[in-house]
């Protein structure tokens, strides 16, 4: 049986021009050899408070640009997955006398954008901002983003000027990954902004390779080169970066074609051949990015039945979708690609087998004549989600053919993330039983643990569907207490094998992360990461 995806042209890239008036401001005034103009998929500029919203795209453009973190990602290579590297911390270790205590040795001589020298007190202040509810300098918006990354955090403090101590509620070997999301600022910068995090958004101070020049949340942000950055090898080659929210894919392509931007995220696949033919660069790379449905496991959800979950995973024509996307995806057969060291050995294999899917669904009491009807929350754009509307239309059609009739609740990306944080039991879900959320899976916590552990249900972390299984909890507990990398990998593979075996998600796609850019753009290194480094880029 031929897939309906193959019979339909669901993606159409823009080929025509775009009036400057359709963009947030007059880009004709923003041209120059040292200015890179970026069209983001987000509908608003991510927050500049050091713990930005807008998902991975927010951290990519407003997190690791303006700010440094204690630990960050090595984004300098294209041929291997990005790993952790020292940043504001030169070293970190577990206290041998207490496996719940982490000790970070801080880099000396680092200066913030306003000239202040960083100390451990500034790190403590930055953690207070995100985690110390009731503090005068607590920022609820930063907390909403940060708390899900470090759910075991119990206490933190400065110990002298160059040592920062972090303590957890239980042993947690994954802490170094979580702190990559916490940008470091200082109390004086907050005070200079009138002790207001709202005002701080326009006067943000970090220690990163870029400084904030201007910020208008619905229009643009301008980042300027930090010539005094502490890492001389990463002082930006550009003078400035202009960030523009352009959530509609065809608008981004038309802006690139007309010379109004130089660099766009997620061009539509059908536009890529024409862009290449016109002399534009289209860059792709494999990276840890999932495009899945997260299932609710609360009472009354149809996804509590493993037969329904497996049927859905056997209904999706992933190869047809890859063809629809011009080859810019890999079929999603799990939360990591098949063959990855973490994939494991599940007996169930997601694939396109609609007859098997209909048989399983019939065992659960449903068929095309007596369909299972439910609602899924999706977003039309944002955070490098590939092409969510046509992809979801294809999924909807595939599921309908086996007897699952889904309706969509279409929600702006940042609002969808809010629902994801609220949990499936919250009224904000408005009756949905699944969410289509894309996210990075670069580390065990981000890719697996936060969705599976019983005690990581909202508001603690991202177990949106309230999944709970003692067998999963036991594996995760062992992982948290294991500090040897090879032993960690084996446990993650065991965990992921169970995830696929139980079809806990609707596995659909892994993105190849396309970006399109002017032929003038030089030096961009597309890392195998959700995040990317803008500092090597120049314009020729």
N, C-alpha and C positions, 0 to 999 in steps of 0.2 A: 504493500500500500504506500503510495506516494504521500509525503507529508504536505499538509496545506501550506506550510512555510515556503516550500519550493515553488508553489503555484502562484505566489503573490509577491508583488513588489512593495514591501512595507517601508523601505527607506528611500528617501529622495533627498539628495544633497542640493544645496543652493548653488545655482550657477550664475545668477544675475547680480547686478550691483546693489548697493545699499546706500540710501541717503544718509549723510552724516547726522541728520536730525533724528534718526532713529536710535542713535547711541546716546549715552548719558551726558556727554558734553562734546564740545567741538574739538575733535582729535586733530584737525588740521593745525591747531596751535600747539600740538604736543609732539612734533616731529624733531628728530635730532639724532646724530650719530651715536650718542651715549645713552639714549632712552629706549628701553624695551617696553612695548605696549602689549599686555597680555589679556586675552579674552578668557575669563574663567567660566566654568559651568554654573557656578553659584548664582543665586538671585540677589545676593547682597555681599558686600565686602565683609570677610570674616572679622570678628572682633580682634582688636589690637592689644588685649589685656594680658597677653602672655600665655593664656590657655584658651585659644580661639574656638569658636563654634564652626559650623559648616563642615564638620567631619574631617576626613583626611585632607581634603583640599584646603580647608581652613588652616590646618597645621602646616601644610606645604608652603603656603604663600604668606601667612602672617604669624606662624609659630617659629619655625626654624630660620626665618629671615631676620626679624627684629630681635629675636631672643636667642640665648644659649640655654641649654639644659645641662644638668650634671652629667648625663650620659646622652649620646646622640647616635645617629646612624652614619655609617661610612657609605656615602653616596658617590664615590669616585670611580666605581667600576661598572661595566655593563655585562660582564660575562659570569657573574655569580651573584647569588642573593646578598643583599646588603646585611652587614653585621653591625654589632654595637662597637662604638669607639669612645675613648675618653673625650670629654668636652670641658665643662667647668670643673669636673672632678678628674683628677689625673689617675686615681685608683679607687677601688672600692672592694670591700671584703666583709665577710661575716665575722663577728666577734667570736673567737674560738670558745669563749666561755658561755656564750649565749647565742644560739642560732636564730633568735628573733631580733637581733640587733645588727644593723648594717653600719659600717664606718666608711665615710667618704673623705678622701683627702683632696682638698680644693686647690685649684690652680692659683698661683700667686701672681699679682700684678695685673689682673684683668680689670679694665675700666669700663664703666657704663658709658652710654652715649653722652651723659652730662658731665663726665669726668670723674665721678666717684669711683674709688677702688673697691672692688667686690670683696666682701668677707663672709664668713659663715652666718653672721647675723642677717645678711641680705637673703641668703638661702632660707633661713628660718622664717623671715618675713614673707617670702614668696609662698612657702607652704602654709603659713597662717592664712594668707589671702584666700587660698583655695579650700582649706580644711578646718580652720578654727572658727566654727560657728559662734557668733556672739562677739567676736573681736571687732574693734572699730574699723579695721581695714579688711574685714571679710568681704569677699566678692561672690555673691550667689551665682552669678553667671559663670565665673571661673570654676566654682565648686561643682556646678552641674556637669561640666566637661571632665573635671579631674577626678572626682570621687569614684567614678566607674573604672578608672585605670589603676587605682591603688586601694582596693577595698579592705585590705588587711592592715592599713596604716593605723598605728595606735598612738605614736608620739614621735616628736622630732625636736632637735635642739642644736644650737651651736655649742661647740666645745673648743674654745679658743678661736682665733681668727681664721684658721685654715682647716678645721675639722667639723664635719656635719654628721650628726648621729640620727639615724632613723630606726624606729622600733615598730614591730608588727605584732598583731594579735596572736599569730602562730607562725611557725617557720614558713617562709615564702621565698622560694628560690627564684621567682620570676620578677622580683622587685626592680632589677635594672631595666627591664623593658618598660615598666609603668612610668618610671620617672623621666623617660624621654619626652613626655607630654607636658612637663611642668617648666615653663619659661621663668627665668629668674630676673627679678627687678629689685627695687629697694624702696624703703619707707620714704626717703626724701623725695623721690619722684612722685609718689602718691600725694605727699603733702604739698608739693609744688603744683599739683593739679587740683588744689583746693580740698584735699582729702575726699575726693569723689572719683569713683571708678568710671562714672559716666564721662567726666571731664578728662580723665586719664586716657580714654580712647583716642582723643585728638592730640594728646601730649605724651604718648607712650614712650617709655625709656626701658631699653634692654641693654644687652651687651653684644648683640649679634652683628653680623657683617653688613646689615642694612639699618638705616635710621628712618623713622617715620617723618615724612615731610608734610603730608596732609592726609586727612581721613574724612570721607563722607560715605556713610554706610550704604546708601542706596545708589551711589554714583561711582566712586573711585577711591583708590588710595595711591599715594605716591611714596615710594621708598627711595631713599638716597644712599649712595655708597658711603660706607664707614671707612675712611682712609686710615684710621688708627686701630683697626681691628687687631686683636691680640694674635690671631693666627695669620701671619703674613702671607702664607700660601693661599689663603682664601679671602683676601681683600678683593672685593668685586672688581671686575674689569669694566663693567658698565658704570655710568654716572647715576642713572635712575631707572626704576621699574615702575610702570603705571599699571595698576590692577583694575580691571573693568569687569563688573558682573554682567555676563551675557549668557543667560540661561538657555536661550533657544539656539539649537545647534546650527540651523541654517543662517541665523544672524551672525554667528561667529565666523562661519565660512565666508559669507559675503563681506564682512569687515576685513578679513584677511585678504581676500581677492582685491578689494578696492584700496588696499594700502593703509587702512585706518588702524589696524593692529599688526603686530609682527609675529605673534605666537598665540596659538589657540589650543585649548584642551578639547579632547574628544570630538574631532570632526566626524560628521556622518560617514559611514563606510562608503556609500555610493559617491561621495564627493572626493574621496582620496585619489582615485585614478586621474580624475580631471585636474586636481591640484598638482599632482606629480607632473602631468603633461604640461602644465602651465609654468613649471619651474619651481614650485614650492617644495619644501622638504616635508616628508611625512615619516616620522620616527616611531618605531614600535619596539617593545621588548616584553618578554614574559616577566610577570611580577606577581606578588602574592595578593591577588584581589579576587574576591568572590562576588558573584551575583546570584543570590539565593532567595528563597522564601523562608522566613522564620515562622514556625508553627506555634500556635497557642496550644498548651496542654491543660488548660483550665477545664473544669467540668462543663460539658456541653459542646466542646470543640470537636468537630469531626476528625481532626488530625490526631486525636488520642489513639485511634485505631491504626496499628502498624500496616494493616492491609491497605488502608486508604493512602497512607504515606508512600508505601512502595508502589502502589498503582500510579500515583501521580509521578513518581520518579521514572516509571516505565512508559509514561505518555509523552515525554518531551523529546521532540526531534532535534537534538542538539546539533547534529551535522547540518540539518536544514537551516537552523538558526545561524550557524557559522557561515554558511553560504550567503544567507541574507545579509550578514554583517561583513561581507567581503573578505572573509578569512581573518577578521580581527578579533577572534575569540578562540579559546579552547573549550571543548565540551566539559561541563562541570560534572565530575563523577564523584565528588566529595568536596571537602573544604580545602583540600590541597590537590594538586594535579596527580593523576595516577603515575606511579613511579617515584614520587617524592619519598624521602626517608620516613616521613611521618604518615604515609598513606595507610600502612598496615595491611592486613590480609582479610578483608571482609568476604563473606560468602555471597552476599547480595551485591550485584553490580548494576548501578543505574545505567539504563540504555533505552533505546527506542524500541519498545515491544508492545504496541497498543493492544494486541490480542491478549497477551498475558495480563496487561493492565485491566482490561475489561473483565477478565475472569476473576482477578483479585477483588475488584470493586463489586462484582456480583456477589461474591462471598460476604461482603460487608453490607449487602442489601441495596446497592445502587446500580443504575444502568443509564444509558442515554435516554431511555423512555421514563425512567424514574431517577432523575439526576440528584446528586448531592449539590445543594445550593449553599453558597457561603460567600463571604466578602473579604477582599484582600486590600490592604492599604499600600499604595504605590506613590511615587513622586515623579513628576515630569522631567526633572533635571536636577543637577547638583552633585558635587563631590566626585566627578569623574565616573558617573553611573553608566557609562556606555550610552546606549540609546533606549532608555527605559520604556517609553511609550510603545514603539513598535515591537520591542521584545516582549513586553507584557501582553500585547495583543496576540502575538504568536503563541505564548503560553496559554492564554485564555482559550484560544481555538483548539490547541492540542488537548487540553483538559476536557473541553466540551465534547470532543469526539469519543472519549471513553465514559462520560457520564458525570463529570464534575463541572458544574456551572458556576463560575466565579464572577462576581461583580466587583468593580474597582471603586475604592474611596481614594480619590486623587488629592494629594496633600503636598504642599511645598516642602522641599527637602529638610530644611531646618526644623519645621514643625513635625515632620515624620520622625526625626531623631528625638524630638521631645516625647512623642508617643512611645517610642522605643525605650526611652528611659523610664516612662511612667509605668510600664508593665501592662500585660494583657488584661488585667482585672480593672484597670482604671477607666472611668467614664470617657476619657478623651479618645479611646479607641473606637467608640461609636459602632460597636458590634462586629468589628473585623476579627477574623480568626487567623490571619497570617499577615506578615509584613514583608514587602520586598525591600530589603536593605542591603546595600553593597558596602563592603568594608575590607580593610587590609587584614591579612592573616600571616604577618611576618614573624610572629612569635607565639608560643603556646598559649599565653594568656589571651591575647587579642584574637587569635584564630579559633580557640576552642573553649578554654576554661570558663571564660566569663558568660558563656551561653549555657553551660551544662551543670554547674555546681548548684546544689540546692540552696545554699546560703548566699548565692549571688543574685537572687531575684531582686527586682526593684524595691526600694530605691538604691540598693547597694551597688548593683552593677547591671549587666545587660542580659540576664536570663529572663527576657521579656515574656516568654511563654510559660514560666514557672515549671520548667522541666525538673523532675526530681527522681533520682534512681540511686539507691545506695551503692550499686556496683560502680557507677560513674564517679560518685563522690570518693570512693575508696582509691580509685586510680589517681584522681586529682590530688588527694591527700599525700599519696606516695610521691607524686611529681613535685609537690611543694616542698617536700622534705629531702629532695634529691638534688645535689649540687654538682654532680658529675655530668658533663654534657652528653656523653654517650648513653649513660643510663637514662637521662632525661629524654633523649630521642626515642629510646625503646618504649618508654611509658607513653609518650605522645602518640606513637604509632599504634599502641594497644588501644588507647582512647579513641583515636580517629577510626580505627577499624570497627569499633562498636558503633560509632556515630553513623557510618555508612550502612552497616548491617541493619541497624534499626531505622534507617531512612529518617533521621531526626530533622532534616531540612529538605526542601525541594532544591536539589543541586541542579543548576542550570548552566552557568558559564563562568569561565575565567577570562578576564580581560587581557588583551595584549597592549592596552594602554597607548593608543595612538595620540600623537600630537602633530600638529601641522604648523609650519613656520616659514617665514620669508627666507629667500636664499641669502639674505644679509646676515642671518643669525649664524654665529660661529661658536664652536666650543661646547655646545650642550652635550652633556653625558647623561643618557637616559638610564638611570640605575634600575636594578630589579627591586624596586621599592615603591611603596605608596607615596613616598616623599622624593623630592628632587632638589638638587642644588643649583641655584641661579648664579652663583658667584663666578663660574668659569665662562659664562656667556659673554660674547662681544658681538658687535655689529660691524660687518665689513662693507 
